[in-house]
Amino acid sequence: MIGSRLRVTSPSRNFMKAPTLREFFKHLPEKLDSDAAEGLEAVYQFDLSGIDGGQYVLTVSQGACQVNEGTHDDPHVTLAMAGEDCIKVLTGQLSGQMAAMSGKLRIMGDFGLALQLRALFPGIGS
């Protein structure tokens, strides 16, 4: 057809966007299971690579949790992995043990605390 115009529309913007690592860690303290954290005093260091990577310190003390960007001088455990793998591990989409065995996750320090991390945040991903 001569003179007709083709109308191009953009895809819908109503799809759910995955959170950035900063957003994910910002909301992590409110997801803590305080019963699971009772009596636990631990500092987790996250060294995350990738486009949205960064360094985060998660401190669990007296049944509460605090997250800060940056590093800690003497964490109990350090977890190094890609940022997207971190979110997958904490949401249960990727097994932490499988990530470690496949080399996607490096754990330095208290391995027991690393194994306990997912249990501290059971509501994530559900």
Backbone as a ProteinNet text record, in pm:
[ID]
protein_1_A
[PRIMARY]
MIGSRLRVTSPSRNFMKAPTLREFFKHLPEKLDSDAAEGLEAVYQFDLSGIDGGQYVLTVSQGACQVNEGTHDDPHVTLAMAGEDCIKVLTGQLSGQMAAMSGKLRIMGDFGLALQLRALFPGIGS
[TERTIARY]
83.9	0	88.1	66.1	142.9	85.2	173.7	131	90.5	82.1	46.5	170.9	147	258.9	252.1	367.3	376.8	401.5	319.8	335.4	416.6	526.1	613.1	590.7	563.8	544.3	659.1	689	795.9	738.9	823.3	774.6	720.1	633.7	574.4	680.7	660.7	754.4	704.2	603.9	545.8	613	727.1	795	870.7	897	965.3	1115.4	1174.4	1317.4	1390.4	1498.5	1578.3	1643	1652.2	1712.7	1862.8	1915.6	2060.3	2115.7	2244.8	2305.1	2286.7	2301.7	2285.3	2143.8	2042.4	1903.9	1883.2	1939.4	1925.5	1982.3	2105.1	2168	2101.1	2047.7	1978.2	1859.5	1788.5	1668.3	1694.9	1816.8	1849.9	1822.8	1856.3	1832.5	1687.8	1591.8	1451.8	1406.7	1488.9	1455.8	1516.7	1595.6	1663.3	1563.4	1583.9	1506.8	1576.2	1520.4	1586.6	1600.9	1509.3	1522.2	1645	1665.6	1782.5	1912	1904.2	2023.1	2049.9	1960.4	1976.2	2109.4	2184.8	2313	2428	2400.3	2503.9	2570.4	2701.2	2781.3	2873.6	2846.2	2922.8	2935.7	3049.8	3073.4	3103.4	3018.2	3033.9	3084.6	3189.9	3240.9	3202.3	3138	3102.2	3189.7	3269.7	3349.7	3288	3213	3130.9	3182.2	3199.8	3250.9	3137.1	3169.1	3070	3029.2	2939.8	2895.3	2838.5	2760.3	2693.8	2764.1	2891.2	2965.4	2991.4	3057.2	3090.8	3133	3160.1	3198.9	3100.1	3052.3	2952.4	2991.5	2960.4	2982.5	2846.4	2816.8	2693.5	2729.9	2678	2707.1	2580	2589.5	2478.5	2518.8	2435.8	2466.4	2337.1	2321.4	2206.9	2073.4	2065.3	1941.8	1905.3	1998.6	1973.5	2083.8	2059.6	2150.5	2172.6	2294.6	2328.6	2415.2	2394	2473.1	2534.5	2664	2734.2	2814.4	2829	2918.4	3060.9	3152	3292.8	3348.5	3457.8	3526.1	3538.8	3563.2	3586.1	3728.9	3796.2	3935.9	3953.8	3856.9	3873.1	3738.9	3682	3554.1	3571.8	3463.5	3466.4	3472.4	3405.8	3404.1	3393.7	3465	3459	3406.6	3309.2	3248.4	3278.5	3347.6	3382	3312.6	3237.5	3162.9	3111.7	3048.8	2983.8	2858.4	2827.4	2710.7	2581.7	2561.4	2436.7	2430.2	2545.6	2546.9	2514.3	2556.3	2525.4	2374.3	2307.4	2161.4	2097	2147.6	2092.1	2112.2	2228.9	2255	2162.1	2151.1	2070.1	1920.3	1877.7	1735.4	1702.2	1803.9	1780.4	1774.8	1804.8	1804	1930.6	2034	2161.4	2209.8	2244.5	2296.4	2434.8	2453.2	2583.4	2691.1	2656.2	2752.9	2791.9	2694.2	2724.2	2807.7	2776.8	2853.5	2998.7	3019.3	3155.7	3228.9	3161.5	3226.2	3259.2	3178.7	3203.3	3299.8	3342.7	3436.8	3371.8	3239	3170.5	3176.7	3199	3202.4	3330	3404.2	3522	3489.7	3517.5	3489.9	3622.1	3646.7	3766	3721.6	3771.8	3734.1	3645.3	3548.3	3461.2	3358.8	3388.1	3301.1	3162.9	3156.1	3028.1	2935.7	2991.8	2910.7	2859.7	2942.9	2900.2	2780.7	2784.9	2674.4	2547	2563	2449.5	2379.7	2444.8	2393.1	2252.9	2228.2	2095.9	1985.6	2013	1913.3	1878.1	1966	1938.7	1836.2	1820	1729.7	1633.9	1552	1468.3	1357.3	1319.1	1209.2	1248.1	1376.2	1419.8	1389.1	1330.4	1303.1	1176	1103.6	978.3	858.3
-117.8	0	123.6	206.2	329.5	430.8	495	598.4	546.6	416.6	368.2	365.6	375.1	376.1	252.4	200.8	85.9	137.2	94.5	137.7	33	76.6	-12.9	14	-92.9	-77.5	-144.9	-91.8	-151.5	-262.7	-356.1	-465	-411.7	-487	-449.2	-430.5	-331	-303.7	-362.1	-447.7	-504.1	-632.1	-666.8	-787.5	-757	-860.8	-842	-835.7	-728.1	-707.5	-770.8	-840.8	-900.5	-788.8	-805.6	-700.2	-689.8	-570.3	-555.1	-612.6	-638.8	-689.1	-589.9	-463	-361.1	-367.4	-377.8	-388.6	-517	-626	-755.2	-749.8	-699	-692.5	-588.8	-483.6	-380.9	-440.8	-533.6	-592.9	-724.3	-770.8	-897.4	-897.5	-791.3	-796.3	-822.7	-773.2	-794.4	-938.3	-1016.7	-1156.2	-1254.9	-1204.4	-1291	-1363.3	-1492.6	-1570.7	-1554.1	-1469.3	-1437.4	-1559.3	-1655.9	-1779.1	-1858.4	-1867.9	-1940.1	-1867.4	-1735.7	-1655.5	-1640.8	-1693.8	-1679.5	-1738.4	-1657.5	-1701.6	-1698.6	-1664.9	-1663.1	-1526.1	-1525.4	-1404.3	-1434.8	-1374.8	-1409.2	-1291	-1286.6	-1186.1	-1259.4	-1234.9	-1293.2	-1184.8	-1214.6	-1124	-1181.1	-1100.6	-1141	-1064	-1134.7	-1076	-1123	-1034.7	-1072.9	-1008.3	-1091	-1044.7	-1026.4	-972.5	-956.4	-811.6	-790.3	-655.1	-582.9	-653.2	-594.6	-635.3	-669.6	-719.4	-612.9	-654.8	-564	-641.9	-570	-633.2	-590.4	-689.9	-666.4	-741.6	-681.5	-744.3	-765.1	-890	-925	-965.3	-891.9	-919.7	-969.2	-1085.5	-1141.6	-1137.9	-1070	-1055.9	-1035.7	-1108.6	-1096.6	-1108.7	-1202.6	-1228.7	-1125.4	-1037.1	-934	-938.9	-870.6	-873.7	-731.9	-704.9	-575.9	-600.8	-524.8	-536.6	-401.5	-403.7	-283.8	-315.3	-215.9	-232	-216.2	-290.3	-279.2	-410.1	-399.1	-518.5	-512.9	-628.5	-642	-690.7	-640.2	-677.5	-824.5	-881.9	-1019.3	-1093.8	-1122.2	-1193.7	-1338.7	-1398.6	-1540	-1628	-1582.1	-1657.3	-1558.9	-1591.1	-1511.2	-1599.5	-1546.5	-1617.6	-1538.4	-1599.8	-1533.9	-1606.5	-1530.6	-1587.8	-1473.9	-1508.2	-1408.5	-1357.7	-1232.5	-1172.9	-1246.8	-1286.3	-1356.5	-1492.9	-1557.6	-1686.5	-1668.5	-1557.7	-1529.9	-1523.1	-1448.8	-1438.4	-1575.3	-1652.8	-1787	-1878.2	-1871.4	-1954.5	-1913.7	-1783.8	-1738.6	-1755.3	-1763.2	-1785.5	-1932.9	-2018.1	-2161.2	-2210.6	-2125.2	-2166	-2243.6	-2228.9	-2297.6	-2348	-2473.3	-2531.2	-2474.2	-2425.2	-2373.9	-2480.3	-2602.9	-2712.5	-2743	-2741.5	-2766.9	-2653.7	-2530	-2415.2	-2425.5	-2468.8	-2484.6	-2598.2	-2710.7	-2825.3	-2798.6	-2713.4	-2683.3	-2566.8	-2505.4	-2394.2	-2258.5	-2252.2	-2123	-2043.6	-2113.4	-2051.8	-2093.7	-1994.2	-2022.1	-1978.6	-2066.9	-2040	-2038	-1928.4	-1917.4	-1888.7	-1963.6	-1943	-2055	-2019.9	-2116.1	-2176.1	-2295.9	-2363.7	-2389.7	-2417.2	-2442.6	-2321.7	-2202	-2080.6	-2062.4	-2096.3	-2087.1	-2178.7	-2299.8	-2394.6	-2347.6	-2271.6	-2225.6	-2103.5	-2036.6	-1909.8	-1920.8	-2017.4	-2030.8	-2049.3	-2122.1	-2145.3	-2016.5	-1917.6	-1790.5	-1706.7	-1734.2	-1656.2	-1747.4	-1826.2	-1924.8	-1864.7	-1740.2	-1678.6	-1622.1	-1618	-1562.1	-1660.9	-1611.8	-1695.2	-1776.6	-1763.1	-1840.4	-1752
0	0	0	-95.6	-104.8	-6.9	67.5	160.4	298.1	318.5	451.7	540.5	666.6	761.5	849.7	875.2	964.5	1105	1198.2	1337	1411.6	1469.4	1544.7	1693.2	1766.8	1910.7	1983.8	2099.6	2180.1	2266	2308.1	2393.1	2525.1	2583.9	2711.5	2818.7	2900.1	3010	3141.1	3137.1	3258	3304.7	3246.4	3290.8	3419.5	3499.1	3626.5	3604.3	3647.7	3632.8	3752	3724	3831	3911.8	4043.9	4125.2	4099.4	4117.6	4112.6	4242.4	4244.4	4368.6	4482.6	4453.2	4558.2	4616.3	4530.8	4578.1	4657.6	4606.5	4672.4	4814.9	4828.8	4960.8	5050.6	4993.2	5072	5146.5	5081.6	5141.3	5215.6	5214.6	5280.1	5431.1	5505.7	5651.6	5691.2	5614.1	5649	5622.8	5553.2	5522	5622.5	5716.5	5813.9	5903	5922.6	6018.6	6153.6	6238.2	6365.1	6455.6	6443.7	6523.2	6478.7	6347	6294.9	6329.9	6346.9	6376.2	6525.9	6609	6753.9	6801.3	6872.7	6926.5	6826.5	6703.1	6599.5	6593.9	6594.6	6575.5	6457.9	6342.9	6223.6	6129.2	6061.1	5957.7	5827.9	5728.2	5595.5	5500.5	5428.5	5325.7	5189.8	5105.9	4969.9	4872.9	4795.3	4687.8	4557.3	4493.8	4379.1	4251.1	4150.3	4022	3923.5	3808.1	3702.6	3685.6	3592.3	3558.7	3679.8	3758.8	3874.9	4004.7	3994.1	4109.9	4214.7	4320.2	4429.3	4550.8	4656.8	4782.7	4890.4	4965.3	5068.2	5194.6	5308.2	5437.9	5502.7	5537	5604.3	5746.7	5843.4	5984.2	6052.2	6114.9	6190.7	6337.5	6418.4	6560.3	6638.3	6746.3	6836.9	6762.2	6670.1	6598.8	6493.9	6461.2	6360.6	6255.1	6145.6	6031.8	5980.2	5940.7	5882.3	5759.3	5653.4	5531.7	5499.5	5467.3	5424.7	5299.6	5214.2	5100.7	5150.2	5088.2	5124.7	5174.2	5249.1	5299.6	5451	5509.6	5653	5672.7	5774.6	5799.2	5834.8	5906.3	5953	5953.3	5834.4	5831.3	5874.3	5922.2	5958.2	5833.8	5727.4	5602.2	5485.4	5378.5	5256	5143.8	5071.7	4960.1	4832.9	4739	4613.3	4498.8	4419.1	4306.8	4219.6	4109.5	4024.7	4095.4	4072.5	4136.8	4108.4	3982.6	3948.7	4015.6	4035.7	4105.3	4252.9	4310.7	4451.3	4472.8	4387.2	4398.9	4379.8	4284.8	4261.3	4381.9	4445.5	4563.3	4677.4	4704.1	4817	4794.1	4668.9	4641.4	4621.1	4627.7	4614.3	4470.8	4374.3	4234.1	4197.6	4279.6	4259.1	4393.8	4401.9	4525.2	4555.3	4676.4	4716.9	4709.8	4747.3	4741.8	4597.8	4506.8	4365.8	4307.6	4348	4299.8	4345.9	4469.7	4522	4451.1	4431.1	4367.5	4220.5	4155.4	4013.9	3994.7	4104.3	4094.6	4077.7	4077.5	4066.6	4196	4307.2	4440	4511	4559.4	4643.2	4784.7	4879.8	5020.8	5095.3	5168.3	5251.8	5394.6	5488.6	5628.2	5678.4	5761.4	5829	5732.3	5684.5	5588.3	5647.5	5777	5844.8	5837.5	5854.5	5842.4	5699.8	5603.4	5463.3	5438.6	5492.2	5475.2	5545.5	5651.7	5731.5	5668.8	5576.8	5524.1	5466.1	5380.9	5317.4	5422	5530.3	5634.7	5710.2	5708.1	5774.8	5700	5571.1	5486.1	5408.6	5478.9	5410.8	5324.3	5349.7	5276	5140.9	5110.8	4982.9	4872.7	4768.1	4652.3	4661.2	4769	4779.7	4763
[MASK]
++++++++++++++++++++++++++++++++++++++++++++++++++++++++++++++++++++++++++++++++++++++++++++++++++++++++++++++++++++++++++++++

